[in-house]
Amino acid sequence: MQNENTRNLKPFDFEAAKRGDPVVTRDGHTARIICFDRKGDDPIVFLLSSYDGSTECLYTADKQGRVGGLPNRSLYMAPKKKYLNIYRDSNFPHGFMVTEFKDKEAPISINWKDYVLLV
């Protein structure tokens, strides 16, 4: 069952995480993976920093990203950021056009005349 915290999170992908794709926990912490080949049932070793960055805790997880007994520490793939460029365009019903980009620099480099907002 998905809740407020997991709605935008993709299931953990062991191979994508090994390639370096960002990983987070169910409760929103960024996980820093140390290794993927620890001996035993939980081959993933990762660190979590406290919100203020003052401490780090070490956890282990299985290949599905599950942390035994701590469901809020289970791993998920971090949501990918998307950037929206909003600009004036009288050819559209509400007078604005919205374009989605994966790269923050892409909409800025286009240099539309009536650029309004980058979100």
N, C-alpha and C positions, 0 to 999 in steps of 0.2 A: 504494500500500500504506500503510495506516495504522499508525503506531507509537504508542508510549506518549504522546508529546507531542501528536500530532494527533487522538487518539481523540475528544476532546470539542470540537474546533474545527469550525466550519462553514466551507465554502468561502467565499472572498472574494466579496463582493457589492458591485460598484462603486457602484451606486445607493444602497444602504443606507449605505455608508461616506460618500458625499456628503451624506446626510441627517444624519450625525453619529453613527451607530451605532459602538460601540467596536471597534477593530481591534487585533489582536496579531500577532506573528510566530510562526512554527512553534515556536520555542524559548521562547516565553512572554513576550517583551518587549512592553510596550504601545507601539504606534506612534502618534506624533502627526503626522497628515497636515497638510502645509503647503498643498499645492495638488493639483488634479486635472487641470490643463490645461497642463502643461509641453509644449512643442513636441517632437515626435519620437515614438519608439516607446514610451517610458516616461513617460506623462503624470502619474504620481503621484509626488510628492516627499514624503518623510516623514522624521521624526527619531526616533531611538531613544536613550534614555538608558541609561547603564551602570547596573548593579544598585545601585551606591552613589550614583547621581545626579550624579557628578562630571564626566562628559563626555557630549556628545551627538554622534552621527554621523548624517550625511545619506545617504539612499539614494533610489533611484528604482525604480519598479515599473511593469509594464504594467497594462492594465485588468483582467487576471485575478489581479493581486496577485503576479505572479512577479517575483523579483529575479534577474536573470541571473547565473549562477555561484555564487549564495549561497542554496541551498535553505532553510537555517534562518532566513533573513531574509524569506522569502515571507510574504505577508499572508493572514490568516484573520480571520473575524468572531469577536470575543471571545465565549466562552460566557456565556449569560445566567445571572445568579445566581438561585437559588431558595432560599426559606427554608422550613424545616420546623418546624411547631409540634407538640410532643409533649405530650400531656396525659393524665391518668388518666381512664379511662372503663370502668366495670365491665360495660358492655353489650357490650364487644368481647372476643374470645377471650383475648387476653393482658393485658387490663386497661388497654391504652393505645390512644389514637387518634393518628394522624399526619395532619396537614393541610398541604398545600403552598400557599405564597403566592409571588407575584412581588415583593411589596413588603415590606421588612423591618418597616415600621410596622404593617401590617395585622394580623398575629397578636397584637401587643401591645395594640392597641386593642380587641380582642374581649373581653378580660378574663374568660377562662374560670376557673372556681373552682379547678380542680385542675391548673393550668398547671404543666408540669414543665420543659420545655427548648425553647429556640429555637435551631435549628442553621442 
